[in-house]
Amino acid sequence: MEKTIIQEESSEKQFTKDSQLQEFDKKTFLTVPYNNKEHAKENGAKWDKEAKLWYAPPGANINALSAYLPKEAEQNAMQDNKQPITKQDALSQFKQALEKHGLIIDGDPLMDTGKMIRVQVDGDKRGDRSGAYIGYSDGRPAGIIQNFKTGVKEKWVASGEFKSFDKTDLAVQRAKMEQNKADREKERNELHNLTSKKVTLEFENSRNGGDNHPYLIEKGVKNHGLKLDERGNLLMPLQDVDGKIWTVQHIGINGYKGFEPNGKKEGNFFIIGAKNIQDVEIPIICEGYATGASIHEALKKPIIVAVDAGNLENVAKAINAQFPSKNIVIAADNDIQKEEAGKDNVGKMKAEAAAAAVNAILVVPKLTPDEIKKGYTDFNDISKSRGLDEVAKQINIALSHTNTKEQAKPKDLSKNNDKSKEPLEH
């Protein structure tokens, strides 16, 4: 059977058109991204001015328009629970879901703002806002929840059935939900690109930062390519695998860290000791700048900074997709105090997930009992406690396993490779 594949950008649909004609037997609402509207129109789709949605009239070719049909998952989510609830009930559900993932919400969540709302999460320092959410109350309330500390990104849909919910409008509701999603994705991509141009220009015109910034002095590391903004904050640019800068992290004199509004962090990174990822023989990926600087100063090798635990896997996947032959090492954080208290050791867990995703070598900091007692968690802490030689010793264990790109499951170097088999974290 002859088949034609048409591909658009990430915010658009990918669809298949074949020669076997099937027709719609009734008016069916569609979700048509802006850049695909001409294709939809050419294949029989029409615009409903009242509903403000595209639709397929009876007799239109199903095969040509099938990619624009609302997903069945949305329909199932709307019908999965028959207990009547109000919109206030849904707000309460949303707040509970937000708080479950560590977001701190004062009063009811804000709905229908059209943008992500940044909030504090459990464990944030003063001024930090490591959580974000967006909520919609049209039709069946839904939203997205993100905790950048833990790496959680979860879709939320209200459960139950609304008394005012007219099931005859289910198709319209589903189509509107997906159309809004496509529109938001298009708007988000545009904002990301505008922010990329803005921060790239600002970074290029910023003054170079020395080694005497209070944050660098406190962490005991040098400045490796960071600049300063007008307020004296360090600027760390995050780039993609092609070298395009998408956002910057601001690091204040008191250790405060924040990102440029509307910047794209996911999958992007900072390189210490090299300009391009192509020049990095073995990508060693860690969380924050201070940890990366300590490893770089210990090994004199380029280091990849993913900025937080939730971005480790995104960065590892992006590098692996572009350079599948490169061996990758994941240098974890290791919060043993939390683990011993029965809480999640997030840094270690996210590093393990990243290593598993790309078959990388995982190395977890080997901390002494005294260091654990003091709350130390990473290779910067080890550097300040026992010096760069100890950092080099532990990381070199990982590098000794990167002679070949193995296809077996990733080695977990949270356990030492010497005869004692002593776990690195103990």
RAQUI-V529084 format. One record per pair of residues at least 12 apart in sequence whose C-alpha atoms are under 8 Angstrom apart, sorted by the first residue. I is the first residue (numbers start at 0). GAP is how many residues later the second one is. Records with the same first field share a line. If there is no record, write none. Layout:
I: GAP ; GAP
//
This chain:
0: 17 ; 18
1: 16 ; 17
2: 13 ; 14 ; 15 ; 16
3: 12 ; 13 ; 14
4: 12
10: 22 ; 171 ; 174 ; 175
11: 21 ; 22 ; 23 ; 24 ; 170
12: 19 ; 20 ; 23 ; 54 ; 55
13: 53
14: 51 ; 52
15: 47 ; 48 ; 51
16: 46 ; 47
17: 45 ; 46
19: 43
20: 40 ; 41 ; 42
21: 39 ; 40 ; 41
22: 35 ; 36 ; 37 ; 38 ; 39
23: 32 ; 33 ; 34 ; 35 ; 36 ; 37 ; 38
24: 32 ; 33 ; 34
25: 31 ; 32 ; 33
26: 28 ; 29 ; 30 ; 31
27: 27 ; 28 ; 29 ; 143
28: 24 ; 25 ; 26 ; 27 ; 40 ; 41 ; 142 ; 143 ; 146
29: 23 ; 24 ; 25 ; 26 ; 38 ; 39 ; 40 ; 145
30: 22 ; 23 ; 37 ; 38 ; 39 ; 144 ; 145 ; 147 ; 148
31: 22 ; 36 ; 147
32: 146 ; 149 ; 150
33: 149
39: 25
42: 17 ; 18 ; 21 ; 22
43: 12 ; 13 ; 16 ; 17
44: 12 ; 15 ; 20
50: 121
52: 122 ; 123
68: 106
69: 101 ; 104 ; 105 ; 108
70: 103
73: 100
74: 95 ; 99
76: 80 ; 82
77: 62 ; 81 ; 82 ; 83
78: 81 ; 82
79: 79 ; 80
80: 78 ; 79 ; 80
81: 78 ; 79
82: 77 ; 78 ; 79
83: 76 ; 77 ; 78 ; 79
84: 75 ; 76 ; 77 ; 78
85: 76 ; 77
86: 50 ; 54 ; 75
89: 51 ; 68 ; 69
90: 17 ; 18
91: 16
92: 65
93: 15 ; 49 ; 62 ; 64
94: 13 ; 14
96: 59
97: 35 ; 47
100: 46 ; 51
101: 19 ; 20 ; 45
102: 16 ; 17 ; 18 ; 19 ; 28 ; 29 ; 44
103: 15 ; 16 ; 17 ; 18
104: 14
108: 26
109: 24 ; 25
110: 23 ; 24 ; 25 ; 26
111: 22 ; 23 ; 24 ; 25
112: 21 ; 22
113: 20 ; 70
114: 19
115: 16 ; 17 ; 18
116: 15 ; 16 ; 17
117: 12 ; 13 ; 14 ; 15
118: 12 ; 13
120: 26
124: 131
126: 129
127: 128 ; 129 ; 130
128: 129
129: 17 ; 18 ; 19
130: 14 ; 15 ; 16 ; 17 ; 18
131: 13 ; 14 ; 15
132: 12 ; 13
138: 26 ; 34
139: 17 ; 18 ; 22
140: 16 ; 17
141: 13 ; 14 ; 15 ; 16
142: 12 ; 13 ; 14
143: 12
147: 160 ; 161 ; 162
148: 159 ; 160 ; 161
149: 159 ; 160 ; 196 ; 200
150: 158 ; 159 ; 160 ; 199
151: 158
187: 74
190: 71 ; 72
191: 54 ; 70 ; 71 ; 72
192: 53
194: 51 ; 52 ; 65 ; 66 ; 67 ; 68
195: 48 ; 49 ; 50 ; 51 ; 67
196: 49
198: 46 ; 47 ; 48 ; 49 ; 61
199: 45 ; 46 ; 47
202: 24 ; 32 ; 34
205: 21 ; 22 ; 23
206: 20 ; 21 ; 22
207: 17 ; 18 ; 19 ; 20
208: 14 ; 16 ; 17 ; 18 ; 19 ; 25
209: 13
210: 12
212: 21 ; 40
213: 39 ; 40
214: 36 ; 37 ; 38 ; 39 ; 40
215: 74
218: 71 ; 161 ; 165
219: 164
220: 69 ; 72 ; 73
221: 71
223: 48 ; 49 ; 69
224: 47
231: 20 ; 21
232: 17 ; 18 ; 19 ; 20
233: 15 ; 16 ; 17 ; 18
234: 13 ; 14 ; 15 ; 16
235: 12 ; 13 ; 14 ; 15 ; 34
236: 12 ; 32 ; 33
237: 27 ; 30 ; 31 ; 32
238: 29 ; 30 ; 31
239: 27 ; 28 ; 29
240: 27 ; 35 ; 36 ; 77 ; 78 ; 81
241: 34 ; 35
242: 33 ; 34
245: 17 ; 18 ; 19 ; 22
246: 12 ; 13 ; 16 ; 17 ; 18
247: 12 ; 15
264: 46
265: 45 ; 48 ; 49
266: 39 ; 44 ; 45 ; 46 ; 47 ; 48 ; 49 ; 50 ; 51
267: 38 ; 46 ; 47
268: 35 ; 36 ; 37 ; 38 ; 46
269: 34 ; 35 ; 36
270: 31 ; 32 ; 33 ; 34
271: 20 ; 21 ; 24 ; 30 ; 31 ; 32 ; 33
272: 23 ; 27 ; 28 ; 29 ; 30
273: 28
276: 42
279: 22
280: 45 ; 46
281: 44 ; 45 ; 46 ; 47
282: 19 ; 20 ; 21 ; 43 ; 44 ; 45 ; 46
283: 18 ; 19 ; 20 ; 44 ; 45 ; 46 ; 47
284: 18 ; 19 ; 20 ; 21 ; 27 ; 31 ; 43 ; 44 ; 45 ; 46
285: 17 ; 18 ; 19 ; 20 ; 21 ; 26 ; 44 ; 45 ; 46 ; 47
286: 18 ; 19 ; 20 ; 21 ; 22 ; 25 ; 44 ; 45 ; 46
287: 17 ; 18 ; 19 ; 20
288: 16 ; 18
289: 90
290: 87 ; 88 ; 89
291: 12 ; 13 ; 88
292: 87
293: 85 ; 86 ; 89 ; 94 ; 97
294: 84 ; 85 ; 93 ; 96 ; 97 ; 100
296: 91
297: 90 ; 91 ; 93 ; 94
298: 93
308: 37 ; 38 ; 41 ; 42
309: 40
311: 38 ; 39 ; 42
312: 37 ; 38 ; 40 ; 41 ; 42 ; 44
313: 40
315: 12 ; 38 ; 39 ; 41 ; 42
316: 37 ; 40 ; 41
319: 38
324: 80
325: 79
326: 33 ; 75 ; 77 ; 78
327: 30 ; 31 ; 32 ; 33 ; 74
328: 26 ; 31 ; 32 ; 33 ; 34 ; 69 ; 70
329: 21 ; 24 ; 25 ; 30 ; 31 ; 32 ; 33
330: 20 ; 31 ; 32 ; 33 ; 34 ; 64
331: 15 ; 16 ; 19 ; 30 ; 31 ; 32 ; 33 ; 46
332: 14 ; 15 ; 18 ; 31 ; 32 ; 44 ; 45 ; 46
333: 12 ; 13 ; 14 ; 30 ; 31 ; 43 ; 44 ; 91
334: 12 ; 13 ; 40 ; 41 ; 42
335: 36 ; 39 ; 41 ; 89
336: 35 ; 36 ; 38
347: 16
351: 60
354: 55
355: 53 ; 54
358: 47 ; 48 ; 49 ; 50 ; 51 ; 52
359: 50 ; 51
360: 37 ; 40 ; 41 ; 49 ; 50 ; 51 ; 52
361: 36 ; 48 ; 49 ; 50 ; 51 ; 52
362: 31 ; 32 ; 35 ; 49 ; 50 ; 51
363: 49 ; 50 ; 60 ; 61
364: 12 ; 13 ; 14 ; 17 ; 29 ; 49 ; 59 ; 60
365: 28 ; 48 ; 57 ; 58 ; 59 ; 60
366: 15 ; 57 ; 58 ; 59
367: 57 ; 58
368: 57
370: 14
378: 12
396: 16 ; 19 ; 20
397: 15
//
